């Protein structure tokens, strides 16, 4: 066989449709599309987004279908892509993702500007309802336990630099503020302009604090100055997860300003998780809450106790014993009851589960899901994107619990063949079991059972 050589060539003016390259699709995305089709996701989301568009189109072409837009956000999570530009490029480049989106080869996939316009058009309540829609799928598959949850939080780097902060009272930026201090203490004359090196030397010597009460970012006013996990000081948001410790499904994923203390937001997040469970038609009610010692506070424990929530929160070590003088009796009782629960074997077991499974959810959503740094600005837009990443995480958990594969990259591992065979076997067995339960399998044109007629093509059960 002669070796082929790469030569310059002129593109064809016309290409036959049958000559266009095609893809059989990725098995994971095929099964995910089947799961969404079973829940009638596209018809539901189109009906829900209809009020945000013109009821009668008079000019221009129709927008991208909402189902395509939300699938592109799911791709961002499953492929670990942070920005909308990256998502748009990946979808345009991949034939299997085109098949997942339902975009034919003779049409262009949506670009990043179209995604931005669509995000701004659709209200934030729709993103919340999509998250609850996925929880409804989990409830229909009987995957929600929900009785015991774990709560934890992390920081998300905002799309704003510390150089953008200004004083809330005077509007001065950092350079102007330090220059004013130098003039006030006589370091420089009134009309003198110091160099950058002089400003830095003076700034290092003086005692200083950067408080959110005094400073605000002009780029993203909703972001807050905070200390990140790696020790850097940056503008950030706070993400808080409420995780079902049995199924590892996210029951709530809240975005808040980074300066809100964990103890102040614990009960709010658990209440939001209960609202999501109720919206998903689940009869489960959260009864037990496990968290780390950063959530331990007298008022928080008393409020949780008042709401019939049993807390499992380790108590921070103190040099001196607690003094309950001039403090409500309810505070003392809630703290003592929580301490008693944590001393038991169950409390220690829930603490280990929380540290393992809640932290794992952050690893999936933030680290491999591309949400550790936000490329959007404003609390509303950051919440929209993060809420969809949390919904994608739940879809991955549902896929893993049903079929054994929670992300498409699992099939790229060295043991991908074993995973693929398990995936095919579970899919075949599930569809065969469903058909047998309905007793409507038709083999070679003959109906077996009298409960109706359903033609089951067993060869399609494989994928």
N, C-alpha and C positions, 0 to 999 in steps of 0.2 A: 504494500500500500504506500503510495507516495505521500509525502508530508504536505499538508496544507500550509499555505502562506497567507499572511494578512496583507491585504492590498487596499489601497484607496478605492472606494466605489461610490457611485452615484445612487442616491436613494431612489427607490421605485416611485413612480408618480401615482400608481394605483396598486392596491393590495387586495386580493380576494379575501373574503371573510374567513373562509376555511383555512387560509394560509396564516392567519394570525396566531401567535403563540398562545397556548392555553395551559392552565394548571388544574390538576385534580383537586387542589386545595389542601390545606393543612388539616390532618385528622382532628386536632384539638379545636380549631376554629369551626370545622364542620359540625362537630358535636355541640359546640357552644351555640351555633346558629340553630341547630335542632332544638336545643333547650329553650332558646328565646322564642322560636316559632311555636313550640308547644304551649308556651304561656301567652301567645298572641301579643308579643311585645310591640311590634311595629304598629298594629292598628291602635293599640292603647296609647302609645306615645304620640302618634299623629293626632288623635282626638284630644289629647291633653294639651298639645302645643298649638292647636288651631286658633285659640283666642289671641295669640301673639302675632298672627299674620293677617294680611288683608283677606276679608271674607270673599271678595270678588276681585280676581286678578284683572287689572285693566292695562297694565303695561309691564314690560320686562318679562324675564323668564322666571318660573317658580324657583324657590330656594331649594337647597338640598333637603332631602327628607330627614326629619328628626332622627329616625332610626339610624341613618348613616352617620350623622354627627355624633350620636352617643356611642356608636360602635367605634368611631375613631378615638374617642376618649378611652374606651376599653383597651384599644390597641396600645395607647400610651402606657397603660399600666402593665399589660402583659409583655410588652417589648422593652420596658424600662426606659422610656423616652420622656425627658422632662418637658421640653418645649413643644408648642404647637407647630412650629416650623419643622421640627424633627418628625413629629407625627405625620404631617402632611407629606413630607418627602418619603417617609417609609411606606405609606399607603400607596403613593404613586409608583414606587419602585418595585413593589412586590405583587406578583400575580395571585398568590394565595390570599393576600389581604384584600385585593380587589374582589376576589370571590366572596370573602367574608363580608365585605361592605355591600356587595351586590352592584358594583359599578362595572358596566360592560367595557370592553377594550376600546370601543370607538368613542368613549367619553373620558374626560379628564376627571381625576379625583379632586375633591375640594382642597383649596389651598389654605394657608394659615390665616389669611385675612378673612376668608369666608367663615372659618371657625370662630374668629373673634367676633364678627358681626352676629353670628348665630348665638354665641354665648351671651352677648349683651341684650339680644332680643328676648330670649327665653328667661322667664322669671326664676328666682332662686327656689321658689316653692316646687317647681317641676323637678329640679335636681334632688330635692328632699324626697319627692314622691317616687322617683326612679330608685333611690336607695331602699325605700320601703317596698317597692315592687319586687326587688330581688329578695328581700326578706319574706315576701309572700310566697315566692317560689320555694324557698327553703322550708317554709311552714307546710306547704303542700307536699313536699317530699319527706316530711316528718323528721327534719334535721335539727330543729330548734329545741333546745332544752330550756335555757334562759333562767332557770331558778338561781344558779350561782354564777356571778359575773366577776371579772377582774377589771380594774380601772387603773390606768396610768396615762402619763402625758409625756410629750417630747416637744422640742422646739424645731420650727421650720424657718430656714433663712429667708428673709423677705427680699424682694427685688428692689432694694434701696441700699445705698451706701451711707456710712456714718458721716461722710462729708456733706450730706444733704440736710443735716439737722440744723435748726435755728432756734433761738430763744423764743419761748412763747410770749414773753412780756415785751421785748424790744424788737424782735425780728432779726437780731444780729446772728450772723453765722459764727463759726468757732474762731476764725481769724479775727474778726471784728471784736468779738467778745474779749479775747485775750489781749488784744491791743488796748482796749478800754481799761482793762485791769492794770496794765503796765503804766498807763498814763495816770491812773488814780493813785497808785502807790509811789509815783515819782521815779519809776525806772527809766522812763523816756520823757522827753519834752512833749508839750501839747501838739505841736505840729510835726514832730519827728515820726517817721515811718520805719519801724524795725524790719530787719531782714527775716527770712524764714527760719534761719538758724537761731536767731535771737528769740523768736517766738517759741520755737521748740524747747530751747534751754529753759526759758522762763516757765513754760507750761509743765515741764517735768519736775521742777522744784516746788511748785505751789501745791497745796492740798486741794484736791478737787473731787467732785462727784458729778456724775452725769445722770440726772434724775429725769424720769419721764414727765414729772410735774413741771419741769423747767424747759425741756427740749422736745421738739417735734420734728419729724421729717417732712420736708416740703415735697418729696417725691411720693411717699406713701404715708399719709398721716395716721393710718390705722396701725401701722407697724410700731413696735415698742422696742426700746433699747433693753437688751437682756444679755446674759452670759450664756453662750452656747455650750453644748455638751463637751466640745473640745477645748473650752477655756477662753475662746475669743469673745469679745464684746461686739455684738452686731444687732441690727434691727431684725426683728423676728416676730413670728406668730407662735401660738401654742396650740398643738393638736392633742386632743384627749380621746382615748379609745375606751369603750365599754365592750368587753369581749365575753361571749358565752364560753365558759371554761370547759365545757364538754365538747362542743362542735367547733370551737375556735372561730365562730362567725361573729363579725362585728355587729353589735346591736345599736351602736351610736358612734359617730365620729364627728366630734365638735371642734371647730376652729374658734379660738378666742385670742384677744390681745395677750402678748407674752408676759405682761406684768400682773396678770391675775393669778393669785395663789392657788395651789392645788386644793387646799382644804376648802376654799370658797366655791369651787366649781364641782366638787364630787357629787353632791346630791342633785344638782341641776342636770348633770350628764346622765345619772341613773334614771331620773324622771323622763328625760328625753328618750332613753332606751325603752322604757315602759310604754311611752307614746308610740314609738315605732313598732313595738310588738303588738299593740292593740290595733294599729293601722294595718298590720299584716294578718289580721284575723286570727291571732294566736291567743290561746287561753292561758298562756304561761305568764306568771307574774314574778318579777325579780324579788327574791327573798334574802339572798346573801351577797355581800359585797366584800371583795378582797382588794386591798390596795397596799402601797408601801407606806413607810413612816412619814413621808412628806405630807400625807393626807390626814395625819392625826391632829385633831384640834377638838377642844371641849365642845364648842358650839356645833361642829360638824357631826360628832358622834351623837349628841343629844338630838339633833334634827333627824338623823337617820333612824335613831331609835323611835322617835315620834312617828315616823312613816313606816314602822314595822320592818325596817331593814336591819338584819344582823350584820354587823361590820366585823371584819377580820383585818385589823390594821395594827402592825407592830408599834409599840410605844417607844418614842425616842428616849435614850438614856439621859437621866438627869442626875446632877450631883447631890441634890437634896430631895427628900421626899416631898410629895405634893401636899400643899396646904389648901384646904377647902373652905377656909374661913371667908365669909362674905361672898361665896359663890353658890349658885342655885344647887339644890339637892339633885335635880335632874342631870346636871353636868357630872357630878360625882358618880351617880348610878350608871350613866352611860359609859364612862371611862372604866369603871370597875368591871362592868359586864364585858366590855370589849377585851380587857386584859385577861379575864377568866377564859374567854373563848380562845384567845391566842395561845394560852398555856396548854391547851389540849392538843392531841395528835392531829385532829381535823384542822385546826388553825394553822399548824405548821405545814400540813399537806396542801392546803389552799394557798399558802404563801409561796410554796414551790411552784404550784401550777400557775399562779399569777405571773411570777417572774419568768417562767418559761414561755407561756402562751401569749401573754399580752406583749411581751418584748418581741416575740416572733411576728406578731401582726405589724409592729413598727418596722421590722426588718423587711417584710414583704411590701408594705405600702410606701415607706419612705426611702429605703436603700435600693432595693431591686425594682421598685415600682416607680421610681423617678420623682418622688414628692418631697425629698429632703430639702430641696430649694424651690421656692415658688418663682415662676417667671411672670406672674400676674401681680397686679397691685390692687389694694383695697380688700377689706375683710370679706365683702360679698363675693368678689370674683375668686379669691383664694378658696373660700368655702365651697363654691360651686365645683371647682376642679378637684378639690380634695374629697368631697362627698362622692363624686363619680369614681375616684380611685378606690375608695372604701367599698363602693358597690361592686367594682371589678374584683376586689379581693374576695368578697363574699361569693361572687360567681365562681371564682377559682376554688374556693373551699367546697362549694356545692359539686363542682365537677370532680374534685378529688374524692369526696365522700361517695359519689355515685359511680365514678368510672376509674378512679385510681390515679388520675392525672390532673393536676391543678394549674399547670402553666405549660405553654407550648414548648418552652425550652427544655422541659423534662425529656422530650423525645430526642434531644441532641446529645444526651449523656451516653457514656459507654454501654450502659445497660438498657439503651433505648429499645432494643428488640424485645427484651423481657417485658418492659412497660407496655409496649405496643401490643404484645400478645395478651397481656392482662386486660388492656383497654378493650380489645376486640372481644375477648371472652365475656367480660362483664356486660358490654353492650348487647351482645348476642343473647346472653342469658336473661337480661332485663326485658328485652323486647319479646323473647319467647315466653317468659313468665306472664307478661301482660296479655299476650294473645291467648295463652291457655286459660287465664282467669276469666277472660271474656267468652271463652269457649266458641270462638268464631273463626278458627283457622280453616282456610279453604285450600285443600291440597289437590292438585290436578283437576280442579273444577268441581270437586265434591265438597259439600259443606259438612263439617263435623260439629255437631251440637246444634241446637235450635234457637239460640239466643240472638240470632241475627246473622248477617253476612259480612265478613271482613276478610279480604284477600291479603294474606300475609306472605310476602315474597321473602323467603328465608335467606336468600342470597343478599338482600339489602340489610339484613340484621347485622352483617359484619361491620359495616361502617355507615 
